[in-house]
Amino acid sequence: MKTVVITGGVRGIGLAIAKAFLQKGARVCVTYSKDDSSAEQAAALGLETYKSDVAKEEDVVALFAKIGKVDVLVNNAGVCFFKQIQDVTYDEWQRVFAVNTGGAFLCSREAAKGMISRGKGHIVNVASVWGEVGGSCESVYSASKAALIGFTKALAKELGYAGVRVNAVSPGVIDTTMNARFTKEEKDALCQDIPMGRMGAAEEVASAVLFLDENEYVTGIDLPVNGGFSIV
């Protein structure tokens, strides 16, 4: 049985990915840092839940020691951040990078140890359209996701020799609680800039992750899942 670890997997995109792997018969382990209620609901679905802050090295090391062998790691945990650059504190910058980029690094490092020794494994990083094209008033978030895309490509080159693949998916405007801050009017305006004319669903991102996992000659790519939003 394949063991899949999904960080931030108790709601939104992470939960959709977890459900997709569960339907494929995998052992699915999901992490969360604060949302105990969503974690209880995830556990009721048959997911293994682990409370862990991916920005803390000691938490991540302990997490992978508990789980054991990992076949697939999906680095989905992330924080959004919306503020004009002149108002951003350095502590805020560091926190966004600690979770969005640092968490992916720590989890990938721990998962890679076993993957390299077994000669097989797959790491998927959930980046963002803003990491590809940048977003106004989201320069910090965009930078963290752009770094994640660069990390994906470099790590794919580094680990390919050992049979370990590394890919990324970059969701666009997805209809999840992360985008709940937008009003209906703002959502409608966003959709006008999307060639497919609508927001995406978390399940569509999950489908992209499964596609990458099932194609064993695909590595080092950033797969946009954004309805054409990043077309220039």
C-alpha positions as CSV (number, residue, x, y, z in Angstrom):
1,M,0.0,0.0,0.0
2,K,1.3,3.4,-1.0
3,T,1.8,5.9,1.9
4,V,1.0,9.5,1.1
5,V,1.7,12.5,3.3
6,I,-0.2,15.7,2.7
7,T,0.7,18.8,4.8
8,G,-2.2,21.1,5.5
9,G,-4.5,18.3,4.5
10,V,-7.6,18.7,6.6
11,R,-9.4,21.3,4.5
12,G,-9.5,23.0,1.1
13,I,-7.1,21.8,-1.6
14,G,-5.2,19.6,0.8
15,L,-8.3,17.7,1.8
16,A,-9.4,17.2,-1.8
17,I,-6.0,15.7,-2.6
18,A,-6.2,13.5,0.5
19,K,-9.6,12.2,-0.6
20,A,-8.4,11.5,-4.1
21,F,-5.5,9.4,-2.9
22,L,-7.8,7.7,-0.3
23,Q,-10.1,6.6,-3.2
24,K,-7.0,5.1,-4.9
25,G,-6.5,2.8,-1.8
26,A,-3.5,4.6,-0.3
27,R,-2.7,5.1,3.3
28,V,-3.1,8.9,3.6
29,C,-1.6,10.9,6.4
30,V,-2.5,14.6,6.7
31,T,-1.1,17.3,8.9
32,Y,-2.6,20.4,10.5
33,S,-1.4,23.0,12.9
34,K,-4.6,24.5,14.5
35,D,-7.9,23.4,13.1
36,D,-8.8,20.6,15.5
37,S,-12.4,20.5,14.2
38,S,-11.5,19.9,10.6
39,A,-8.9,17.3,11.7
40,E,-11.7,15.4,13.5
41,Q,-13.8,15.4,10.3
42,A,-10.8,14.3,8.3
43,A,-10.1,11.4,10.7
44,A,-13.7,10.3,10.3
45,L,-13.1,9.9,6.6
46,G,-10.3,7.4,7.3
47,L,-7.4,9.8,7.1
48,E,-4.5,9.6,9.6
49,T,-4.2,13.1,11.2
50,Y,-1.1,14.5,12.8
51,K,-0.8,17.9,14.5
52,S,2.4,19.4,13.4
53,D,3.8,22.9,12.5
54,V,5.8,22.4,9.3
55,A,7.7,25.6,10.1
56,K,9.3,24.0,13.1
57,E,12.1,21.6,12.5
58,E,11.5,19.5,15.6
59,D,7.8,19.0,14.6
60,V,8.7,17.8,11.1
61,V,11.5,15.4,12.3
62,A,9.1,13.9,14.8
63,L,6.3,13.6,12.2
64,F,8.3,11.6,9.7
65,A,9.6,9.4,12.5
66,K,6.1,8.5,13.5
67,I,4.8,7.9,10.0
68,G,7.7,5.8,8.7
69,K,8.0,5.0,5.0
70,V,6.7,7.7,2.7
71,D,6.0,7.1,-1.0
72,V,4.4,10.4,-1.9
73,L,4.8,13.8,-0.2
74,V,2.5,16.7,-1.1
75,N,3.7,19.9,0.4
76,N,0.4,21.8,0.5
77,A,0.6,23.6,3.9
78,G,0.7,27.4,3.3
79,V,-0.4,30.8,4.6
80,C,-1.8,33.5,2.4
81,F,-0.7,37.1,3.0
82,F,-2.2,40.3,1.6
83,K,-0.5,43.6,2.4
84,Q,1.2,46.5,0.6
85,I,5.0,46.2,0.8
86,Q,5.5,49.4,2.7
87,D,3.4,48.0,5.6
88,V,5.0,44.6,5.8
89,T,7.2,43.8,8.8
90,Y,10.3,41.6,8.5
91,D,8.7,39.2,11.0
92,E,5.7,38.8,8.6
93,W,8.0,38.2,5.7
94,Q,9.9,35.5,7.7
95,R,6.7,33.8,8.8
96,V,5.3,33.5,5.3
97,F,8.6,32.0,4.1
98,A,8.9,29.8,7.1
99,V,5.6,28.0,6.3
100,N,5.3,28.2,2.5
101,T,9.0,27.5,1.6
102,G,10.7,26.4,4.8
103,G,8.0,23.8,5.5
104,A,8.4,22.3,2.1
105,F,12.1,22.2,2.5
106,L,11.9,20.5,5.9
107,C,9.3,17.9,4.8
108,S,11.1,17.2,1.6
109,R,14.4,16.7,3.4
110,E,12.9,14.2,5.8
111,A,10.9,12.3,3.1
112,A,13.9,12.3,0.7
113,K,16.0,10.3,3.1
114,G,13.9,7.2,2.8
115,M,13.0,7.8,-0.9
116,I,16.7,7.9,-1.9
117,S,17.5,4.7,0.0
118,R,14.6,2.9,-1.7
119,G,15.3,4.4,-5.1
120,K,11.7,5.6,-5.6
121,G,9.4,8.4,-4.4
122,H,7.5,11.5,-5.5
123,I,7.3,15.0,-4.0
124,V,4.7,17.4,-5.2
125,N,4.8,21.1,-4.1
126,V,1.6,23.1,-4.2
127,A,2.8,26.5,-5.5
128,S,0.5,29.2,-6.9
129,V,-0.2,31.2,-10.0
130,W,1.1,34.2,-8.1
131,G,4.5,32.4,-7.9
132,E,4.4,32.4,-11.7
133,V,3.2,35.9,-12.6
134,G,3.1,37.8,-9.3
135,G,0.2,39.4,-7.5
136,S,-0.3,43.1,-6.5
137,C,-0.3,43.5,-2.7
138,E,0.9,39.9,-2.5
139,S,4.6,40.4,-3.2
140,V,5.6,38.4,-0.1
141,Y,3.3,35.5,-0.8
142,S,4.2,35.6,-4.5
143,A,7.9,35.5,-3.6
144,S,7.5,32.5,-1.4
145,K,5.7,30.6,-4.1
146,A,8.2,31.6,-6.8
147,A,10.9,30.2,-4.5
148,L,8.9,27.0,-4.2
149,I,8.8,26.6,-7.9
150,G,12.6,27.1,-8.1
151,F,13.1,24.6,-5.3
152,T,11.0,22.1,-7.3
153,K,13.1,22.3,-10.4
154,A,16.4,22.2,-8.6
155,L,15.4,19.3,-6.4
156,A,14.1,17.3,-9.4
157,K,17.6,17.6,-10.9
158,E,19.2,16.7,-7.6
159,L,17.1,13.6,-6.8
160,G,16.4,12.3,-10.3
161,Y,19.5,10.1,-10.2
162,A,17.9,8.2,-7.2
163,G,14.6,7.6,-9.0
164,V,12.8,10.3,-7.0
165,R,10.6,12.7,-8.9
166,V,9.7,16.3,-7.8
167,N,6.9,18.3,-9.4
168,A,4.7,21.3,-8.6
169,V,1.2,22.4,-9.3
170,S,0.3,26.0,-9.3
171,P,-3.4,26.6,-8.6
172,G,-5.1,29.8,-9.8
173,V,-8.2,31.2,-8.2
174,I,-9.7,28.2,-6.5
175,D,-13.1,28.3,-4.7
176,T,-11.8,27.6,-1.1
177,T,-12.0,29.3,2.2
178,M,-8.6,30.9,1.4
179,N,-10.4,33.1,-1.1
180,A,-13.4,33.8,1.1
181,R,-12.1,37.3,1.7
182,F,-13.2,38.3,-1.8
183,T,-16.7,39.7,-2.2
184,K,-19.0,38.4,-5.0
185,E,-18.2,41.5,-7.0
186,E,-14.4,40.9,-6.6
187,K,-14.8,37.2,-7.6
188,D,-16.8,38.2,-10.7
189,A,-14.1,40.6,-11.7
190,L,-11.4,38.0,-11.2
191,C,-13.4,35.5,-13.3
192,Q,-13.4,38.1,-16.2
193,D,-9.6,37.7,-16.3
194,I,-9.8,33.9,-16.5
195,P,-10.1,32.6,-20.0
196,M,-12.4,29.8,-18.8
197,G,-14.6,32.3,-17.0
198,R,-14.8,30.7,-13.6
199,M,-13.0,29.8,-10.4
200,G,-11.5,26.4,-10.1
201,A,-12.5,23.6,-7.7
202,A,-10.2,22.0,-5.2
203,E,-11.0,18.6,-6.8
204,E,-9.5,19.9,-10.1
205,V,-6.2,20.6,-8.3
206,A,-6.3,17.1,-6.8
207,S,-6.8,15.6,-10.2
208,A,-3.7,17.4,-11.4
209,V,-1.7,16.0,-8.5
210,L,-2.9,12.4,-9.3
211,F,-1.9,13.0,-12.9
212,L,1.6,13.9,-11.9
213,D,1.8,10.9,-9.6
214,E,0.7,8.4,-12.2
215,N,3.1,9.6,-14.9
216,E,6.5,8.3,-13.8
217,Y,8.5,10.0,-16.5
218,V,7.3,13.4,-15.5
219,T,9.6,15.4,-13.2
220,G,10.7,19.0,-12.6
221,I,7.5,20.6,-14.0
222,D,5.2,23.3,-12.7
223,L,1.7,22.4,-13.8
224,P,-0.6,25.4,-13.9
225,V,-4.2,24.7,-12.8
226,N,-5.7,28.0,-13.3
227,G,-8.2,28.0,-16.2
228,G,-5.7,29.9,-18.4
229,F,-5.2,32.8,-15.9
230,S,-1.4,32.8,-16.4
231,I,-1.5,33.0,-20.2
232,V,0.4,36.0,-21.4
